[in-house]
Amino acid sequence: MSTPTTDAMASDFVLPYDLEAHEPPEARGLARDGVRLLVSRGGAAETRRSTEGTQGKARDARETRGSPGETRTDTRETRGSNGKARTDTREIHGSGGDAAGTRASTEDTRGRARETRGRGGEISHRTFSDLPGLLEPGDLLVVNNSATLPAAVRLDRLAVHFSTEREDGTWLVELRRRMETASEPYPGGAGGEWLPLPGGATLRLLERETPRLWRARLDREVPAYLHRYGVPIRYSYVNEDWPLADYQTVFGVRPGSAEMPSAGRPFTTGLVTELVSRGIGLAPITLHTGVASPEKNEPPYPEWFEVPETTARQVELARESGSRVIAVGTTVVRALETAALATGRVRAARGWTSHIVTPSAGVRAVNGLITGLHEPRSSHLLMLSAIAGGELLSRSYVEALREGYLWHEFGDVHLILSY
């Protein structure tokens, strides 16, 4: 009998049951912003450098050794690829002679924020409510303002998951076989078949769009129908139904997503207020997420998005001033990178995107990402590697496993900063 792999980046990794978030954090006694936050700083572009000289390069002035228990101040000025000089100052507990560039772990006086350093970057463990203190005035958070639809309609033996509306009024839908606790993909169905739905509605299957998804037409207006007869999509790792409100983010004002843009879930009105009061900006895009493929881990198919002119201007102002542009969710990265020119300049855009971010192509518009934890067969890990770099991302997932972080939409969160 083979031993299950414990490398979360390995293609044969199977996520243990106890690392799946089976319910919203509120059901675990936490506030929305009380989930854990894994912070990875450094990464792919080697933007965090320390060099000496007088030509405007970054300087690194820090002690490299300390006696056990000694608290020292670590002050460094660094310069990212956008040319902005940044000064970081923090208290670090000495570890009895750790040399510069070696691995060190630290813990703050509250016993909560721990930091691990390596040549590929820094990793720390925080709580999501710490986010305002981890960012800087001028940083711009770009959020997805798509709201979640109750996109699952249940029949006796089947469920229909409404995914994405097409320009001609048809919808992409997934047929799933209902099981005792959730559902699984249903391979049946035929073009021209009619499915009777609750409330006297009829769904006609037109043709397969992908091996998993059908293009179909409902005989009435879909969003209104779903709000009366639908429930939120739930997969097998969530043990019971939860209200639609548990699948919404504070930013969701444009209904259209089959599944929650979950990176925005831990934000609260109070946290947003604190971010704004610290001079950290927020700007919206819209990308209506379709149904995921938890069983097959397929690449994303075209989804509708919009980057408004006002958001494009805010992104450009942040870039020109040397501030970071941090995407809240992989959906935001896809939208911004689709709207970005080869120079990295983001323009207003709308339409359909099937853009996949890879380490070879890199990112042009963003310097950071707030996201959940992803399984290795997901194309999202390619995007994370493009922002963080493979070495730092691998170390981060080792830390996530060791510390018992929770995966999926109700789980913990990962903040990746390229510098």
C-alpha positions in Angstrom: 0.0 0.0 0.0 1.5 3.3 -1.1 1.9 6.2 1.4 -0.1 9.3 0.5 2.2 12.2 -0.5 2.5 15.0 1.9 3.8 17.5 -0.7 0.9 19.9 -1.4 2.5 20.8 -4.8 2.8 17.2 -6.0 0.4 16.2 -8.7 -0.7 13.1 -6.7 -1.3 15.1 -3.5 -4.7 14.3 -1.9 -5.9 16.9 0.5 -6.6 15.4 4.0 -10.2 15.6 5.3 -9.1 17.6 8.3 -7.6 20.3 6.1 -10.8 21.0 4.3 -13.1 23.8 5.5 -16.4 22.1 6.0 -18.4 25.1 7.1 -18.1 28.9 7.2 -15.6 30.3 9.8 -18.6 31.8 11.7 -19.7 28.2 12.4 -16.3 27.5 13.8 -16.6 30.5 16.3 -14.6 32.9 14.2 -15.4 36.3 12.7 -15.2 36.6 8.9 -11.8 38.3 9.2 -10.7 35.9 11.9 -9.4 33.3 9.5 -5.7 32.7 9.3 -3.5 34.6 6.8 -0.4 33.0 5.3 1.9 35.8 4.1 4.6 35.2 1.4 6.8 38.1 0.6 9.5 38.0 -2.1 9.3 35.9 -5.2 9.5 35.5 -8.9 10.9 38.8 -10.2 13.5 39.1 -7.4 12.2 42.6 -6.8 13.3 42.6 -3.2 17.0 43.4 -3.4 19.7 45.0 -1.2 22.6 46.6 -2.9 25.1 49.3 -2.0 25.9 52.4 -4.0 24.9 56.0 -4.6 23.0 55.5 -7.9 19.6 55.3 -6.2 19.9 51.6 -5.5 18.5 50.0 -2.4 20.5 49.7 0.8 20.4 47.0 3.4 21.3 48.1 6.9 20.7 45.4 9.4 22.3 43.3 12.1 22.7 39.7 11.2 23.2 38.2 14.6 21.6 38.3 18.0 21.8 36.5 21.2 19.0 34.1 22.2 15.9 36.1 23.3 17.4 39.4 22.2 15.0 41.7 20.3 16.6 43.6 17.4 15.2 46.1 14.9 15.4 45.1 11.3 15.4 48.1 9.1 15.8 47.8 5.3 15.3 50.0 2.4 14.5 48.1 -0.8 13.6 49.1 -4.3 11.1 47.2 -6.4 11.1 46.8 -10.2 8.8 49.8 -10.4 11.6 52.0 -8.9 9.9 52.9 -5.6 12.0 52.8 -2.5 10.4 51.1 0.5 11.5 51.0 4.1 10.5 48.1 6.3 11.1 48.2 10.1 10.1 45.5 12.4 11.2 43.8 15.6 12.8 40.4 15.2 13.7 38.1 18.1 17.2 36.9 17.9 17.8 33.2 17.4 21.3 32.9 18.8 23.5 33.8 15.9 21.5 33.2 12.7 23.6 34.5 9.8 22.1 36.7 7.1 20.4 34.7 4.4 19.8 31.6 6.6 16.5 30.3 7.7 15.1 31.9 10.9 11.7 31.8 12.6 10.3 34.6 14.8 7.3 35.2 16.9 5.9 38.5 18.1 5.1 39.4 21.7 1.5 38.2 21.3 2.6 34.8 20.1 0.6 35.1 16.9 2.7 36.4 14.1 5.5 34.1 13.1 8.0 34.6 10.4 10.2 32.3 8.4 13.0 33.6 6.2 14.9 32.0 3.3 16.8 33.1 0.3 13.6 32.9 -1.8 11.6 35.2 0.4 9.8 35.5 3.8 6.8 33.7 5.1 4.8 34.7 8.1 1.6 33.5 9.8 -1.0 36.1 10.7 -4.7 36.6 11.0 -6.7 38.2 8.2 -7.7 41.2 10.4 -3.9 42.1 10.4 -4.1 42.9 6.7 -4.2 46.7 7.0 -0.9 46.7 9.0 0.7 44.5 6.3 0.1 46.9 3.5 1.3 50.5 2.9 -0.4 53.8 2.1 -0.8 54.0 -1.6 -1.2 50.3 -2.2 -4.3 49.5 -4.3 -6.5 46.4 -3.7 -8.5 45.5 -6.7 -11.7 43.5 -5.8 -14.3 41.5 -7.7 -17.8 43.0 -7.2 -19.6 40.1 -8.7 -22.3 38.7 -6.4 -23.1 35.0 -6.1 -26.3 33.5 -7.5 -28.1 30.6 -5.9 -27.1 28.7 -9.0 -28.0 25.0 -8.2 -31.5 23.7 -9.0 -32.2 20.3 -7.4 -34.4 17.6 -9.0 -35.1 14.2 -7.5 -31.9 12.5 -8.8 -30.1 15.3 -10.7 -29.0 18.8 -10.0 -28.5 21.5 -12.6 -25.7 24.0 -11.9 -26.2 27.2 -13.9 -22.8 28.5 -14.8 -22.5 31.3 -17.3 -24.9 33.3 -19.4 -24.0 33.7 -23.1 -24.7 36.7 -25.4 -27.7 35.0 -27.0 -29.4 34.3 -23.7 -28.4 30.7 -23.5 -26.6 29.4 -20.4 -23.8 27.0 -19.8 -25.0 24.4 -17.3 -23.6 21.3 -15.6 -25.7 18.3 -14.9 -24.7 16.5 -11.7 -26.0 13.3 -10.1 -27.3 13.9 -6.6 -25.8 11.9 -3.8 -26.5 11.6 -0.1 -24.5 14.7 0.9 -23.6 16.4 -2.3 -23.3 15.6 -6.0 -21.0 14.3 -8.7 -20.7 14.9 -12.5 -23.5 13.3 -14.5 -22.2 12.1 -17.9 -25.7 11.6 -19.4 -27.9 14.0 -21.4 -28.5 14.4 -25.1 -28.9 17.4 -27.4 -32.5 18.4 -27.8 -33.5 16.8 -24.5 -36.0 18.6 -22.3 -35.6 18.6 -18.5 -38.6 19.6 -16.3 -37.5 21.9 -13.5 -39.3 23.0 -10.3 -42.0 25.7 -10.7 -43.1 24.3 -14.1 -39.9 25.5 -15.9 -38.3 23.6 -18.7 -34.6 23.5 -19.6 -33.6 22.4 -23.1 -30.2 21.0 -23.7 -28.8 22.3 -27.0 -25.3 21.0 -27.4 -22.2 20.2 -25.4 -19.9 23.2 -24.9 -17.2 21.2 -23.1 -17.1 17.5 -22.0 -18.7 18.6 -18.8 -20.9 21.6 -19.7 -24.0 21.9 -21.8 -25.3 25.0 -23.6 -28.9 25.1 -22.7 -32.0 27.4 -22.7 -34.5 28.0 -19.9 -38.0 29.0 -20.9 -37.9 32.0 -18.5 -35.5 34.6 -17.1 -32.8 32.7 -15.3 -31.6 35.0 -12.4 -35.2 35.6 -11.2 -35.9 31.9 -11.5 -32.7 31.0 -9.5 -33.6 33.4 -6.7 -36.9 31.6 -6.3 -35.9 28.0 -6.8 -32.1 27.8 -6.6 -29.7 27.2 -3.7 -25.9 27.9 -3.5 -23.7 25.4 -5.2 -22.2 23.1 -2.6 -19.6 20.4 -3.1 -19.0 17.3 -1.1 -16.4 18.8 1.3 -19.1 21.2 2.7 -21.2 19.0 5.1 -24.5 20.9 4.9 -26.4 23.7 3.2 -25.7 27.3 4.2 -27.7 30.4 3.4 -26.8 32.4 0.3 -25.6 35.2 2.5 -22.7 33.0 3.6 -21.6 32.8 0.0 -21.5 36.6 -0.6 -18.7 39.1 -0.2 -19.0 42.6 1.1 -18.1 43.8 -2.4 -20.8 41.8 -4.3 -23.2 44.2 -5.9 -23.5 42.7 -9.5 -25.2 39.3 -9.4 -23.8 36.8 -11.9 -21.3 34.4 -10.3 -22.2 30.7 -10.1 -19.7 30.4 -7.2 -18.5 32.9 -4.7 -15.3 35.0 -5.5 -14.1 33.6 -2.2 -10.9 35.6 -1.8 -13.1 38.6 -0.8 -15.1 36.8 1.8 -12.9 37.6 4.8 -13.3 41.4 4.2 -15.8 43.1 6.5 -17.1 46.7 6.5 -14.9 47.5 9.5 -11.8 46.1 7.8 -12.5 48.0 4.6 -12.9 51.2 6.7 -9.6 50.6 8.4 -7.9 50.0 5.0 -9.2 53.2 3.6 -8.4 55.2 6.7 -4.8 54.0 6.3 -4.6 55.3 2.8 -5.0 51.9 1.1 -7.2 52.1 -2.0 -9.8 49.8 -3.3 -11.1 49.6 -6.9 -13.6 47.1 -8.5 -13.6 44.9 -11.5 -16.4 42.4 -12.4 -15.7 38.8 -13.4 -18.7 36.4 -13.2 -17.2 33.1 -12.1 -18.6 29.9 -13.7 -18.8 26.5 -12.0 -15.5 25.0 -10.9 -14.4 21.5 -11.7 -13.3 20.1 -8.3 -13.2 16.5 -9.7 -11.4 17.2 -13.0 -9.5 20.4 -12.4 -10.0 21.7 -15.9 -8.5 24.9 -17.1 -10.9 27.9 -17.0 -13.3 28.4 -19.8 -14.4 31.9 -21.1 -16.0 34.1 -18.4 -17.4 37.5 -18.7 -15.5 40.4 -17.2 -15.3 44.2 -17.1 -12.5 46.5 -16.0 -14.1 50.0 -15.7 -12.3 53.1 -16.9 -12.1 54.4 -13.3 -10.4 51.2 -12.1 -7.9 51.3 -15.0 -7.0 54.8 -14.1 -6.5 53.9 -10.4 -4.3 51.0 -11.4 -2.2 53.3 -13.6 -1.9 55.9 -10.9 -0.7 53.3 -8.4 1.9 51.9 -10.9 3.1 55.4 -11.8 3.6 56.3 -8.1 5.5 53.1 -7.4 2.7 51.6 -5.3 1.6 48.0 -5.4 -1.4 46.7 -7.2 -2.8 43.7 -5.2 -5.5 41.5 -6.7 -8.1 40.1 -4.4 -8.7 36.8 -6.0 -7.5 34.9 -9.1 -10.5 36.3 -11.0 -9.1 39.8 -10.5 -5.7 38.7 -11.9 -7.4 37.2 -14.9 -9.4 40.4 -15.6 -6.4 42.8 -15.1 -4.0 40.7 -17.1 -6.5 40.4 -19.9 -6.9 44.2 -19.9 -3.1 44.8 -19.7 -1.1 45.8 -22.7 2.4 44.3 -23.3 3.9 47.3 -21.4 1.8 46.5 -18.4 -0.5 49.5 -18.8 -4.1 48.5 -17.9 -6.9 49.9 -20.1 -10.6 49.8 -19.7 -11.9 46.5 -21.2 -14.9 44.2 -21.2 -15.9 40.9 -22.8 -14.8 37.3 -22.4 -11.6 36.0 -21.1 -10.1 32.5 -20.9 -6.6 34.0 -20.0 -4.4 31.6 -18.1 -1.4 33.2 -16.2 1.7 31.0 -16.3 5.2 31.4 -14.9 6.6 31.6 -18.4 4.3 34.4 -19.4 4.5 36.2 -16.0 2.2 39.0 -14.8 2.2 42.6 -16.1 -0.3 44.4 -14.0 -0.2 43.1 -10.4 2.4 42.9 -7.7 0.5 40.8 -5.2 -2.5 38.5 -4.7 -4.9 37.6 -1.9 -6.3 34.1 -2.6 -7.2 30.8 -1.0 -5.2 27.6 -0.9 -5.3 25.6 -4.1 -4.8 21.9 -4.9 -1.9 21.0 -7.2 -4.0 20.0 -10.3 -5.6 23.5 -10.4 -4.3 25.9 -13.0 -4.4 28.6 -10.3 -1.1 27.3 -9.0 0.5 28.4 -12.3 -0.7 31.9 -11.6 0.6 31.8 -8.0 4.0 30.6 -9.2 4.1 33.5 -11.7 3.6 36.0 -8.8 5.5 34.4 -6.0 8.1 32.2 -7.8 8.1 28.4 -7.5 10.6 28.2 -4.6 8.7 30.5 -2.3 5.3 29.0 -3.3 6.6 25.5 -2.5 7.9 26.6 0.9 4.6 28.4 1.6 2.6 25.3 1.0 4.9 23.3 3.2 4.2 25.9 6.0 0.4 25.7 5.2 0.4 22.0 5.7 2.6 22.1 8.8 0.4 24.7 10.4 -2.9 23.1 9.5 -4.3 25.8 7.2 -7.8 25.1 5.8 -8.5 24.9 2.0 -11.6 25.8 0.0 -14.0 28.7 -0.1 -14.6 28.8 3.7 -10.9 28.2 4.5 -7.9 30.3 5.3 -6.2 32.9 3.0 -2.9 33.4 1.4 -1.3 36.9 0.8 1.4 36.9 -1.8 3.5 40.0 -2.3 6.2 40.2 -4.9 8.0 42.7 -2.7 
